Amino acid sequence: MAFDYIFKLVMKELLASCDAKAEKVGTLPLEIDTVARCKAGAQSQVPIPLLAKQFATDNLFEYKSEGNMTRKEDLSKLLGYVGLYGDQNGIGFNEMRGRITAWYISAKRPGFLDKMLTTGIAVASADAGVYEVVTGFPCPCRVVVCDELDVNDGNVPLLVLGSIETVKKAIVHIAHAGSILRNTMRTIISLIYYMYHDKVKDMTEMDEIIPPDMLQSMKHAIEDIGIEAVLKVLDINKVIDAVGVDKLKEAIARKEAGQKKPVKRVKRSS
């Protein structure tokens, strides 16, 4: 799924100090969306204050995009991941509270959350859009609803993981925040531009947040990520529509012509 892939890219970029990546657990082909395993003191380098408040040595992330259906079983699945991860890494049940934090990041408000709040299984935290699961988990567990977060500098990386309307709010905020935030969020802006292009291309704020030199940076960012990885996210038909079939054919013809070996001329004897 495109949005799931964007989540992994965002986490990898922002949590580089904690080596954030997808990780398989258990004997079945199960994969945690992102595991951020931090070395001593690396938690202080997490650039998202909302996450940094409860960041642990081992952080397990499950993400649900706008297009994913949220189910009450999702938290049971995350709990299972916690157990398998602890077993796989030699973390005992009594150690988990001081070692692991489980994160359920959802673009939109999950349907099961209201019942959890009513029954006291979860409580709202001091931060808008963040809920603490207070029973059932052997470690801290937080539900983060991207669409409900305050629109501020620190939350921008999570806002771009919300619904498209929340992504647009993030774009407007970046445009009004000034050059410092734009420079800090260059990679995030690149992802917005390429992954949400069809939905945000008509926003005047997009012109404001993408200075000319950033287009070159985007080119380098795509090269760093890898063209094949980007094409997994982008619909190839949209690429064809944007560029045009004729231009693609011309480019292919030029490439093929450049790859043809020159014909050796045979010298005629006099």
Summary of the structure (lengths in Angstrom):
residues: 270
radius of gyration: 22.8
end to end distance: 68.3
largest distance: 100.7
contacts: 775
relative contact order: 0.09
helix: 54%
strand: 14%
